[in-house]
Amino acid sequence: MTAEHIAGWDAERATLTGLLGYLFNRPEPRAVFAQFIEGLLAELPKKNGWTLSEHAGHVTADRMQ
């Protein structure tokens, strides 16, 4: 695995969230969607609303739920 592979994955993630971003009318849910996808791809011990929210820097899990 090289830095080029990782950069390519980041570009693919940005493409995915960009392509599906039209599903959200407001920019806030669009940003949370991108953070949600990023959290799912992160190496977290557990993946639930709280851990994904903490990974995204949110105070509570409300936005991820």
CHARMM-style PDB file with segment names, atoms N, HN, CA, C and O in Angstrom:
ATOM      1  N   MET     1       0.851  -1.164   0.000  1.00  0.00      PROA
ATOM      2  CA  MET     1       0.000   0.000   0.000  1.00  0.00      PROA
ATOM      3  C   MET     1       0.899   1.231   0.000  1.00  0.00      PROA
ATOM      4  O   MET     1       1.814   1.344   0.816  1.00  0.00      PROA
ATOM      5  N   THR     2       0.636   2.131  -0.903  1.00  0.00      PROA
ATOM      6  HN  THR     2      -0.107   2.039  -1.566  1.00  0.00      PROA
ATOM      7  CA  THR     2       1.452   3.337  -1.006  1.00  0.00      PROA
ATOM      8  C   THR     2       0.593   4.571  -0.763  1.00  0.00      PROA
ATOM      9  O   THR     2      -0.634   4.498  -0.693  1.00  0.00      PROA
ATOM     10  N   ALA     3       1.268   5.692  -0.637  1.00  0.00      PROA
ATOM     11  HN  ALA     3       2.265   5.751  -0.694  1.00  0.00      PROA
ATOM     12  CA  ALA     3       0.554   6.963  -0.452  1.00  0.00      PROA
ATOM     13  C   ALA     3      -0.319   7.272  -1.662  1.00  0.00      PROA
ATOM     14  O   ALA     3      -1.362   7.912  -1.529  1.00  0.00      PROA
ATOM     15  N   GLU     4       0.102   6.822  -2.838  1.00  0.00      PROA
ATOM     16  HN  GLU     4       0.949   6.302  -2.946  1.00  0.00      PROA
ATOM     17  CA  GLU     4      -0.693   7.044  -4.048  1.00  0.00      PROA
ATOM     18  C   GLU     4      -2.012   6.275  -3.995  1.00  0.00      PROA
ATOM     19  O   GLU     4      -3.048   6.783  -4.425  1.00  0.00      PROA
ATOM     20  N   HSD     5      -1.971   5.033  -3.461  1.00  0.00      PROA
ATOM     21  HN  HSD     5      -1.129   4.621  -3.113  1.00  0.00      PROA
ATOM     22  CA  HSD     5      -3.199   4.254  -3.304  1.00  0.00      PROA
ATOM     23  C   HSD     5      -4.162   4.957  -2.362  1.00  0.00      PROA
ATOM     24  O   HSD     5      -5.354   5.081  -2.645  1.00  0.00      PROA
ATOM     25  N   ILE     6      -3.631   5.412  -1.244  1.00  0.00      PROA
ATOM     26  HN  ILE     6      -2.663   5.312  -1.014  1.00  0.00      PROA
ATOM     27  CA  ILE     6      -4.476   6.086  -0.247  1.00  0.00      PROA
ATOM     28  C   ILE     6      -5.059   7.372  -0.819  1.00  0.00      PROA
ATOM     29  O   ILE     6      -6.231   7.675  -0.596  1.00  0.00      PROA
ATOM     30  N   ALA     7      -4.259   8.121  -1.544  1.00  0.00      PROA
ATOM     31  HN  ALA     7      -3.307   7.876  -1.725  1.00  0.00      PROA
ATOM     32  CA  ALA     7      -4.761   9.347  -2.174  1.00  0.00      PROA
ATOM     33  C   ALA     7      -5.849   9.014  -3.189  1.00  0.00      PROA
ATOM     34  O   ALA     7      -6.823   9.754  -3.326  1.00  0.00      PROA
ATOM     35  N   GLY     8      -5.687   7.911  -3.893  1.00  0.00      PROA
ATOM     36  HN  GLY     8      -4.896   7.309  -3.782  1.00  0.00      PROA
ATOM     37  CA  GLY     8      -6.710   7.483  -4.844  1.00  0.00      PROA
ATOM     38  C   GLY     8      -8.002   7.108  -4.159  1.00  0.00      PROA
ATOM     39  O   GLY     8      -9.086   7.401  -4.663  1.00  0.00      PROA
ATOM     40  N   TRP     9      -7.895   6.456  -3.004  1.00  0.00      PROA
ATOM     41  HN  TRP     9      -7.015   6.217  -2.595  1.00  0.00      PROA
ATOM     42  CA  TRP     9      -9.098   6.107  -2.241  1.00  0.00      PROA
ATOM     43  C   TRP     9      -9.815   7.359  -1.762  1.00  0.00      PROA
ATOM     44  O   TRP     9     -11.044   7.419  -1.768  1.00  0.00      PROA
ATOM     45  N   ASP    10      -9.044   8.356  -1.348  1.00  0.00      PROA
ATOM     46  HN  ASP    10      -8.046   8.308  -1.343  1.00  0.00      PROA
ATOM     47  CA  ASP    10      -9.650   9.606  -0.894  1.00  0.00      PROA
ATOM     48  C   ASP    10     -10.387  10.284  -2.041  1.00  0.00      PROA
ATOM     49  O   ASP    10     -11.466  10.846  -1.853  1.00  0.00      PROA
ATOM     50  N   ALA    11      -9.805  10.228  -3.214  1.00  0.00      PROA
ATOM     51  HN  ALA    11      -8.929   9.771  -3.367  1.00  0.00      PROA
ATOM     52  CA  ALA    11     -10.461  10.803  -4.391  1.00  0.00      PROA
ATOM     53  C   ALA    11     -11.736  10.030  -4.727  1.00  0.00      PROA
ATOM     54  O   ALA    11     -12.747  10.632  -5.086  1.00  0.00      PROA
ATOM     55  N   GLU    12     -11.694   8.707  -4.614  1.00  0.00      PROA
ATOM     56  HN  GLU    12     -10.872   8.218  -4.322  1.00  0.00      PROA
ATOM     57  CA  GLU    12     -12.882   7.893  -4.871  1.00  0.00      PROA
ATOM     58  C   GLU    12     -13.989   8.178  -3.864  1.00  0.00      PROA
ATOM     59  O   GLU    12     -15.164   8.245  -4.227  1.00  0.00      PROA
ATOM     60  N   ARG    13     -13.608   8.348  -2.584  1.00  0.00      PROA
ATOM     61  HN  ARG    13     -12.654   8.294  -2.289  1.00  0.00      PROA
ATOM     62  CA  ARG    13     -14.597   8.686  -1.558  1.00  0.00      PROA
ATOM     63  C   ARG    13     -15.228  10.036  -1.858  1.00  0.00      PROA
ATOM     64  O   ARG    13     -16.441  10.198  -1.724  1.00  0.00      PROA
ATOM     65  N   ALA    14     -14.422  10.999  -2.258  1.00  0.00      PROA
ATOM     66  HN  ALA    14     -13.436  10.867  -2.366  1.00  0.00      PROA
ATOM     67  CA  ALA    14     -14.948  12.322  -2.599  1.00  0.00      PROA
ATOM     68  C   ALA    14     -15.877  12.236  -3.809  1.00  0.00      PROA
ATOM     69  O   ALA    14     -16.890  12.934  -3.863  1.00  0.00      PROA
ATOM     70  N   THR    15     -15.545  11.402  -4.762  1.00  0.00      PROA
ATOM     71  HN  THR    15     -14.722  10.835  -4.718  1.00  0.00      PROA
ATOM     72  CA  THR    15     -16.403  11.209  -5.934  1.00  0.00      PROA
ATOM     73  C   THR    15     -17.733  10.586  -5.527  1.00  0.00      PROA
ATOM     74  O   THR    15     -18.795  11.014  -5.979  1.00  0.00      PROA
ATOM     75  N   LEU    16     -17.664   9.574  -4.670  1.00  0.00      PROA
ATOM     76  HN  LEU    16     -16.801   9.227  -4.302  1.00  0.00      PROA
ATOM     77  CA  LEU    16     -18.893   8.920  -4.203  1.00  0.00      PROA
ATOM     78  C   LEU    16     -19.805   9.901  -3.487  1.00  0.00      PROA
ATOM     79  O   LEU    16     -20.995   9.987  -3.794  1.00  0.00      PROA
ATOM     80  N   THR    17     -19.254  10.635  -2.541  1.00  0.00      PROA
ATOM     81  HN  THR    17     -18.289  10.565  -2.292  1.00  0.00      PROA
ATOM     82  CA  THR    17     -20.096  11.579  -1.791  1.00  0.00      PROA
ATOM     83  C   THR    17     -20.569  12.714  -2.686  1.00  0.00      PROA
ATOM     84  O   THR    17     -21.657  13.250  -2.477  1.00  0.00      PROA
ATOM     85  N   GLY    18     -19.778  13.084  -3.668  1.00  0.00      PROA
ATOM     86  HN  GLY    18     -18.894  12.648  -3.838  1.00  0.00      PROA
ATOM     87  CA  GLY    18     -20.201  14.121  -4.608  1.00  0.00      PROA
ATOM     88  C   GLY    18     -21.338  13.662  -5.501  1.00  0.00      PROA
ATOM     89  O   GLY    18     -22.268  14.421  -5.773  1.00  0.00      PROA
ATOM     90  N   LEU    19     -21.262  12.412  -5.959  1.00  0.00      PROA
ATOM     91  HN  LEU    19     -20.506  11.796  -5.738  1.00  0.00      PROA
ATOM     92  CA  LEU    19     -22.307  11.878  -6.829  1.00  0.00      PROA
ATOM     93  C   LEU    19     -23.630  11.706  -6.102  1.00  0.00      PROA
ATOM     94  O   LEU    19     -24.694  11.910  -6.686  1.00  0.00      PROA
ATOM     95  N   LEU    20     -23.569  11.332  -4.832  1.00  0.00      PROA
ATOM     96  HN  LEU    20     -22.705  11.166  -4.357  1.00  0.00      PROA
ATOM     97  CA  LEU    20     -24.799  11.115  -4.069  1.00  0.00      PROA
ATOM     98  C   LEU    20     -25.244  12.344  -3.289  1.00  0.00      PROA
ATOM     99  O   LEU    20     -26.320  12.340  -2.690  1.00  0.00      PROA
ATOM    100  N   GLY    21     -24.443  13.378  -3.289  1.00  0.00      PROA
ATOM    101  HN  GLY    21     -23.570  13.381  -3.776  1.00  0.00      PROA
ATOM    102  CA  GLY    21     -24.766  14.589  -2.535  1.00  0.00      PROA
ATOM    103  C   GLY    21     -26.036  15.275  -2.988  1.00  0.00      PROA
ATOM    104  O   GLY    21     -26.675  15.976  -2.204  1.00  0.00      PROA
ATOM    105  N   TYR    22     -26.413  15.082  -4.250  1.00  0.00      PROA
ATOM    106  HN  TYR    22     -25.894  14.512  -4.887  1.00  0.00      PROA
ATOM    107  CA  TYR    22     -27.630  15.718  -4.752  1.00  0.00      PROA
ATOM    108  C   TYR    22     -28.879  15.229  -4.019  1.00  0.00      PROA
ATOM    109  O   TYR    22     -29.921  15.881  -4.076  1.00  0.00      PROA
ATOM    110  N   LEU    23     -28.787  14.096  -3.336  1.00  0.00      PROA
ATOM    111  HN  LEU    23     -27.940  13.566  -3.290  1.00  0.00      PROA
ATOM    112  CA  LEU    23     -29.936  13.560  -2.607  1.00  0.00      PROA
ATOM    113  C   LEU    23     -30.307  14.417  -1.404  1.00  0.00      PROA
ATOM    114  O   LEU    23     -31.408  14.294  -0.866  1.00  0.00      PROA
ATOM    115  N   PHE    24     -29.400  15.277  -0.985  1.00  0.00      PROA
ATOM    116  HN  PHE    24     -28.506  15.377  -1.422  1.00  0.00      PROA
ATOM    117  CA  PHE    24     -29.617  16.118   0.193  1.00  0.00      PROA
ATOM    118  C   PHE    24     -29.788  17.564  -0.264  1.00  0.00      PROA
ATOM    119  O   PHE    24     -28.924  18.114  -0.946  1.00  0.00      PROA
ATOM    120  N   ASN    25     -30.901  18.170   0.115  1.00  0.00      PROA
ATOM    121  HN  ASN    25     -31.603  17.723   0.670  1.00  0.00      PROA
ATOM    122  CA  ASN    25     -31.194  19.533  -0.317  1.00  0.00      PROA
ATOM    123  C   ASN    25     -30.325  20.570   0.364  1.00  0.00      PROA
ATOM    124  O   ASN    25     -29.972  21.583  -0.241  1.00  0.00      PROA
ATOM    125  N   ARG    26     -29.979  20.327   1.615  1.00  0.00      PROA
ATOM    126  HN  ARG    26     -30.266  19.504   2.107  1.00  0.00      PROA
ATOM    127  CA  ARG    26     -29.214  21.307   2.375  1.00  0.00      PROA
ATOM    128  C   ARG    26     -27.755  20.871   2.490  1.00  0.00      PROA
ATOM    129  O   ARG    26     -27.459  19.677   2.441  1.00  0.00      PROA
ATOM    130  N   PRO    27     -26.851  21.824   2.642  1.00  0.00      PROA
ATOM    131  CA  PRO    27     -25.428  21.470   2.717  1.00  0.00      PROA
ATOM    132  C   PRO    27     -25.038  20.755   4.010  1.00  0.00      PROA
ATOM    133  O   PRO    27     -24.082  19.979   4.015  1.00  0.00      PROA
ATOM    134  N   GLU    28     -25.759  21.000   5.106  1.00  0.00      PROA
ATOM    135  HN  GLU    28     -26.535  21.630   5.102  1.00  0.00      PROA
ATOM    136  CA  GLU    28     -25.413  20.373   6.383  1.00  0.00      PROA
ATOM    137  C   GLU    28     -25.553  18.849   6.326  1.00  0.00      PROA
ATOM    138  O   GLU    28     -24.611  18.143   6.687  1.00  0.00      PROA
ATOM    139  N   PRO    29     -26.709  18.320   5.881  1.00  0.00      PROA
ATOM    140  CA  PRO    29     -26.818  16.858   5.779  1.00  0.00      PROA
ATOM    141  C   PRO    29     -25.830  16.272   4.770  1.00  0.00      PROA
ATOM    142  O   PRO    29     -25.365  15.145   4.937  1.00  0.00      PROA
ATOM    143  N   ARG    30     -25.513  17.029   3.736  1.00  0.00      PROA
ATOM    144  HN  ARG    30     -25.890  17.945   3.600  1.00  0.00      PROA
ATOM    145  CA  ARG    30     -24.531  16.579   2.754  1.00  0.00      PROA
ATOM    146  C   ARG    30     -23.167  16.385   3.411  1.00  0.00      PROA
ATOM    147  O   ARG    30     -22.471  15.407   3.135  1.00  0.00      PROA
ATOM    148  N   ALA    31     -22.790  17.319   4.279  1.00  0.00      PROA
ATOM    149  HN  ALA    31     -23.355  18.113   4.503  1.00  0.00      PROA
ATOM    150  CA  ALA    31     -21.509  17.223   4.992  1.00  0.00      PROA
ATOM    151  C   ALA    31     -21.525  16.053   5.974  1.00  0.00      PROA
ATOM    152  O   ALA    31     -20.538  15.326   6.086  1.00  0.00      PROA
ATOM    153  N   VAL    32     -22.634  15.865   6.683  1.00  0.00      PROA
ATOM    154  HN  VAL    32     -23.436  16.456   6.592  1.00  0.00      PROA
ATOM    155  CA  VAL    32     -22.742  14.754   7.632  1.00  0.00      PROA
ATOM    156  C   VAL    32     -22.692  13.419   6.883  1.00  0.00      PROA
ATOM    157  O   VAL    32     -22.114  12.454   7.384  1.00  0.00      PROA
ATOM    158  N   PHE    33     -23.288  13.354   5.699  1.00  0.00      PROA
ATOM    159  HN  PHE    33     -23.758  14.138   5.292  1.00  0.00      PROA
ATOM    160  CA  PHE    33     -23.223  12.144   4.887  1.00  0.00      PROA
ATOM    161  C   PHE    33     -21.772  11.803   4.548  1.00  0.00      PROA
ATOM    162  O   PHE    33     -21.363  10.647   4.652  1.00  0.00      PROA
ATOM    163  N   ALA    34     -21.003  12.800   4.148  1.00  0.00      PROA
ATOM    164  HN  ALA    34     -21.335  13.740   4.064  1.00  0.00      PROA
ATOM    165  CA  ALA    34     -19.587  12.580   3.828  1.00  0.00      PROA
ATOM    166  C   ALA    34     -18.823  12.117   5.067  1.00  0.00      PROA
ATOM    167  O   ALA    34     -17.965  11.239   4.971  1.00  0.00      PROA
ATOM    168  N   GLN    35     -19.126  12.700   6.227  1.00  0.00      PROA
ATOM    169  HN  GLN    35     -19.823  13.413   6.304  1.00  0.00      PROA
ATOM    170  CA  GLN    35     -18.477  12.291   7.471  1.00  0.00      PROA
ATOM    171  C   GLN    35     -18.877  10.874   7.852  1.00  0.00      PROA
ATOM    172  O   GLN    35     -18.062  10.112   8.372  1.00  0.00      PROA
ATOM    173  N   PHE    36     -20.129  10.521   7.593  1.00  0.00      PROA
ATOM    174  HN  PHE    36     -20.791  11.140   7.171  1.00  0.00      PROA
ATOM    175  CA  PHE    36     -20.625   9.183   7.888  1.00  0.00      PROA
ATOM    176  C   PHE    36     -19.874   8.136   7.061  1.00  0.00      PROA
ATOM    177  O   PHE    36     -19.430   7.120   7.595  1.00  0.00      PROA
ATOM    178  N   ILE    37     -19.737   8.386   5.766  1.00  0.00      PROA
ATOM    179  HN  ILE    37     -20.098   9.212   5.332  1.00  0.00      PROA
ATOM    180  CA  ILE    37     -19.010   7.469   4.882  1.00  0.00      PROA
ATOM    181  C   ILE    37     -17.559   7.365   5.319  1.00  0.00      PROA
ATOM    182  O   ILE    37     -16.992   6.273   5.354  1.00  0.00      PROA
ATOM    183  N   GLU    38     -16.959   8.500   5.653  1.00  0.00      PROA
ATOM    184  HN  GLU    38     -17.419   9.387   5.625  1.00  0.00      PROA
ATOM    185  CA  GLU    38     -15.571   8.503   6.118  1.00  0.00      PROA
ATOM    186  C   GLU    38     -15.427   7.681   7.397  1.00  0.00      PROA
ATOM    187  O   GLU    38     -14.447   6.955   7.561  1.00  0.00      PROA
ATOM    188  N   GLY    39     -16.398   7.790   8.304  1.00  0.00      PROA
ATOM    189  HN  GLY    39     -17.194   8.380   8.171  1.00  0.00      PROA
ATOM    190  CA  GLY    39     -16.371   7.020   9.542  1.00  0.00      PROA
ATOM    191  C   GLY    39     -16.530   5.525   9.302  1.00  0.00      PROA
ATOM    192  O   GLY    39     -15.893   4.711   9.971  1.00  0.00      PROA
ATOM    193  N   LEU    40     -17.384   5.167   8.343  1.00  0.00      PROA
ATOM    194  HN  LEU    40     -17.901   5.829   7.800  1.00  0.00      PROA
ATOM    195  CA  LEU    40     -17.553   3.747   8.024  1.00  0.00      PROA
ATOM    196  C   LEU    40     -16.280   3.138   7.455  1.00  0.00      PROA
ATOM    197  O   LEU    40     -16.008   1.956   7.665  1.00  0.00      PROA
ATOM    198  N   LEU    41     -15.505   3.933   6.740  1.00  0.00      PROA
ATOM    199  HN  LEU    41     -15.726   4.893   6.569  1.00  0.00      PROA
ATOM    200  CA  LEU    41     -14.263   3.442   6.154  1.00  0.00      PROA
ATOM    201  C   LEU    41     -13.081   3.527   7.116  1.00  0.00      PROA
ATOM    202  O   LEU    41     -12.015   2.976   6.840  1.00  0.00      PROA
ATOM    203  N   ALA    42     -13.265   4.214   8.242  1.00  0.00      PROA
ATOM    204  HN  ALA    42     -14.131   4.662   8.466  1.00  0.00      PROA
ATOM    205  CA  ALA    42     -12.180   4.372   9.217  1.00  0.00      PROA
ATOM    206  C   ALA    42     -11.983   3.083  10.010  1.00  0.00      PROA
ATOM    207  O   ALA    42     -12.876   2.240  10.094  1.00  0.00      PROA
ATOM    208  N   GLU    43     -10.817   2.955  10.575  1.00  0.00      PROA
ATOM    209  HN  GLU    43     -10.091   3.640  10.507  1.00  0.00      PROA
ATOM    210  CA  GLU    43     -10.519   1.788  11.409  1.00  0.00      PROA
ATOM    211  C   GLU    43     -10.925   2.089  12.849  1.00  0.00      PROA
ATOM    212  O   GLU    43     -10.093   2.437  13.686  1.00  0.00      PROA
ATOM    213  N   LEU    44     -12.206   1.950  13.112  1.00  0.00      PROA
ATOM    214  HN  LEU    44     -12.882   1.667  12.431  1.00  0.00      PROA
ATOM    215  CA  LEU    44     -12.751   2.161  14.447  1.00  0.00      PROA
ATOM    216  C   LEU    44     -13.044   0.805  15.070  1.00  0.00      PROA
ATOM    217  O   LEU    44     -13.416  -0.126  14.356  1.00  0.00      PROA
ATOM    218  N   PRO    45     -12.885   0.668  16.402  1.00  0.00      PROA
ATOM    219  CA  PRO    45     -13.158  -0.627  17.035  1.00  0.00      PROA
ATOM    220  C   PRO    45     -14.623  -1.042  16.914  1.00  0.00      PROA
ATOM    221  O   PRO    45     -14.930  -2.220  16.733  1.00  0.00      PROA
ATOM    222  N   LYS    46     -15.518  -0.068  17.015  1.00  0.00      PROA
ATOM    223  HN  LYS    46     -15.268   0.889  17.162  1.00  0.00      PROA
ATOM    224  CA  LYS    46     -16.950  -0.307  16.833  1.00  0.00      PROA
ATOM    225  C   LYS    46     -17.481   0.783  15.929  1.00  0.00      PROA
ATOM    226  O   LYS    46     -16.982   1.908  15.932  1.00  0.00      PROA
ATOM    227  N   LYS    47     -18.479   0.448  15.168  1.00  0.00      PROA
ATOM    228  HN  LYS    47     -18.884  -0.466  15.165  1.00  0.00      PROA
ATOM    229  CA  LYS    47     -19.082   1.443  14.283  1.00  0.00      PROA
ATOM    230  C   LYS    47     -20.551   1.571  14.637  1.00  0.00      PROA
ATOM    231  O   LYS    47     -21.388   0.784  14.198  1.00  0.00      PROA
ATOM    232  N   ASN    48     -20.842   2.579  15.441  1.00  0.00      PROA
ATOM    233  HN  ASN    48     -20.161   3.219  15.798  1.00  0.00      PROA
ATOM    234  CA  ASN    48     -22.215   2.902  15.794  1.00  0.00      PROA
ATOM    235  C   ASN    48     -22.364   4.420  15.780  1.00  0.00      PROA
ATOM    236  O   ASN    48     -21.404   5.133  15.490  1.00  0.00      PROA
ATOM    237  N   GLY    49     -23.539   4.910  16.084  1.00  0.00      PROA
ATOM    238  HN  GLY    49     -24.320   4.330  16.319  1.00  0.00      PROA
ATOM    239  CA  GLY    49     -23.784   6.346  16.024  1.00  0.00      PROA
ATOM    240  C   GLY    49     -22.820   7.163  16.865  1.00  0.00      PROA
ATOM    241  O   GLY    49     -22.361   8.222  16.439  1.00  0.00      PROA
ATOM    242  N   TRP    50     -22.516   6.677  18.049  1.00  0.00      PROA
ATOM    243  HN  TRP    50     -22.889   5.816  18.395  1.00  0.00      PROA
ATOM    244  CA  TRP    50     -21.621   7.428  18.939  1.00  0.00      PROA
ATOM    245  C   TRP    50     -20.193   7.458  18.419  1.00  0.00      PROA
ATOM    246  O   TRP    50     -19.569   8.519  18.384  1.00  0.00      PROA
ATOM    247  N   THR    51     -19.669   6.310  18.016  1.00  0.00      PROA
ATOM    248  HN  THR    51     -20.176   5.448  18.045  1.00  0.00      PROA
ATOM    249  CA  THR    51     -18.274   6.297  17.568  1.00  0.00      PROA
ATOM    250  C   THR    51     -18.101   7.054  16.253  1.00  0.00      PROA
ATOM    251  O   THR    51     -17.088   7.724  16.050  1.00  0.00      PROA
ATOM    252  N   LEU    52     -19.084   6.950  15.363  1.00  0.00      PROA
ATOM    253  HN  LEU    52     -19.906   6.405  15.528  1.00  0.00      PROA
ATOM    254  CA  LEU    52     -19.003   7.705  14.114  1.00  0.00      PROA
ATOM    255  C   LEU    52     -19.091   9.205  14.389  1.00  0.00      PROA
ATOM    256  O   LEU    52     -18.389   9.992  13.755  1.00  0.00      PROA
ATOM    257  N   SER    53     -19.937   9.600  15.321  1.00  0.00      PROA
ATOM    258  HN  SER    53     -20.507   8.960  15.837  1.00  0.00      PROA
ATOM    259  CA  SER    53     -20.058  11.011  15.686  1.00  0.00      PROA
ATOM    260  C   SER    53     -18.782  11.533  16.318  1.00  0.00      PROA
ATOM    261  O   SER    53     -18.331  12.633  15.996  1.00  0.00      PROA
ATOM    262  N   GLU    54     -18.199  10.754  17.212  1.00  0.00      PROA
ATOM    263  HN  GLU    54     -18.565   9.861  17.473  1.00  0.00      PROA
ATOM    264  CA  GLU    54     -16.942  11.172  17.841  1.00  0.00      PROA
ATOM    265  C   GLU    54     -15.840  11.292  16.800  1.00  0.00      PROA
ATOM    266  O   GLU    54     -15.032  12.220  16.851  1.00  0.00      PROA
ATOM    267  N   HSD    55     -15.803  10.365  15.866  1.00  0.00      PROA
ATOM    268  HN  HSD    55     -16.458   9.611  15.824  1.00  0.00      PROA
ATOM    269  CA  HSD    55     -14.795  10.415  14.809  1.00  0.00      PROA
ATOM    270  C   HSD    55     -14.957  11.684  13.960  1.00  0.00      PROA
ATOM    271  O   HSD    55     -13.971  12.270  13.513  1.00  0.00      PROA
ATOM    272  N   ALA    56     -16.209  12.097  13.744  1.00  0.00      PROA
ATOM    273  HN  ALA    56     -17.010  11.621  14.106  1.00  0.00      PROA
ATOM    274  CA  ALA    56     -16.493  13.293  12.949  1.00  0.00      PROA
ATOM    275  C   ALA    56     -16.322  14.581  13.755  1.00  0.00      PROA
ATOM    276  O   ALA    56     -16.302  15.672  13.184  1.00  0.00      PROA
ATOM    277  N   GLY    57     -16.198  14.458  15.084  1.00  0.00      PROA
ATOM    278  HN  GLY    57     -16.214  13.572  15.548  1.00  0.00      PROA
ATOM    279  CA  GLY    57     -16.008  15.641  15.910  1.00  0.00      PROA
ATOM    280  C   GLY    57     -17.286  16.243  16.460  1.00  0.00      PROA
ATOM    281  O   GLY    57     -17.282  17.370  16.953  1.00  0.00      PROA
ATOM    282  N   HSD    58     -18.381  15.498  16.378  1.00  0.00      PROA
ATOM    283  HN  HSD    58     -18.384  14.582  15.977  1.00  0.00      PROA
ATOM    284  CA  HSD    58     -19.653  15.979  16.917  1.00  0.00      PROA
ATOM    285  C   HSD    58     -19.708  15.726  18.421  1.00  0.00      PROA
ATOM    286  O   HSD    58     -19.093  14.784  18.921  1.00  0.00      PROA
ATOM    287  N   VAL    59     -20.449  16.576  19.142  1.00  0.00      PROA
ATOM    288  HN  VAL    59     -20.948  17.341  18.736  1.00  0.00      PROA
ATOM    289  CA  VAL    59     -20.581  16.438  20.585  1.00  0.00      PROA
ATOM    290  C   VAL    59     -21.531  15.302  20.947  1.00  0.00      PROA
ATOM    291  O   VAL    59     -21.282  14.560  21.897  1.00  0.00      PROA
ATOM    292  N   THR    60     -22.608  15.168  20.201  1.00  0.00      PROA
ATOM    293  HN  THR    60     -22.811  15.771  19.429  1.00  0.00      PROA
ATOM    294  CA  THR    60     -23.591  14.105  20.444  1.00  0.00      PROA
ATOM    295  C   THR    60     -23.755  13.261  19.188  1.00  0.00      PROA
ATOM    296  O   THR    60     -23.216  13.590  18.132  1.00  0.00      PROA
ATOM    297  N   ALA    61     -24.496  12.186  19.312  1.00  0.00      PROA
ATOM    298  HN  ALA    61     -24.934  11.919  20.170  1.00  0.00      PROA
ATOM    299  CA  ALA    61     -24.705  11.300  18.167  1.00  0.00      PROA
ATOM    300  C   ALA    61     -25.946  11.661  17.358  1.00  0.00      PROA
ATOM    301  O   ALA    61     -26.293  10.953  16.413  1.00  0.00      PROA
ATOM    302  N   ASP    62     -26.609  12.739  17.713  1.00  0.00      PROA
ATOM    303  HN  ASP    62     -26.328  13.314  18.481  1.00  0.00      PROA
ATOM    304  CA  ASP    62     -27.869  13.103  17.064  1.00  0.00      PROA
ATOM    305  C   ASP    62     -27.763  13.221  15.549  1.00  0.00      PROA
ATOM    306  O   ASP    62     -28.634  12.736  14.826  1.00  0.00      PROA
ATOM    307  N   ARG    63     -26.726  13.847  15.074  1.00  0.00      PROA
ATOM    308  HN  ARG    63     -26.018  14.240  15.661  1.00  0.00      PROA
ATOM    309  CA  ARG    63     -26.613  14.085  13.618  1.00  0.00      PROA
ATOM    310  C   ARG    63     -26.339  12.807  12.851  1.00  0.00      PROA
ATOM    311  O   ARG    63     -26.756  12.687  11.699  1.00  0.00      PROA
ATOM    312  N   MET    64     -25.655  11.854  13.450  1.00  0.00      PROA
ATOM    313  HN  MET    64     -25.316  11.952  14.386  1.00  0.00      PROA
ATOM    314  CA  MET    64     -25.360  10.600  12.760  1.00  0.00      PROA
ATOM    315  C   MET    64     -26.522   9.621  12.829  1.00  0.00      PROA
ATOM    316  O   MET    64     -26.614   8.710  12.007  1.00  0.00      PROA
ATOM    317  N   GLN    65     -27.409   9.799  13.800  1.00  0.00      PROA
ATOM    318  HN  GLN    65     -27.334  10.540  14.468  1.00  0.00      PROA
ATOM    319  CA  GLN    65     -28.539   8.894  13.932  1.00  0.00      PROA
ATOM    320  C   GLN    65     -29.627   9.338  12.988  1.00  0.00      PROA
ATOM    321  OT1 GLN    65     -30.686   8.713  12.930  1.00  0.00      PROA
TER     322      GLN     65
END
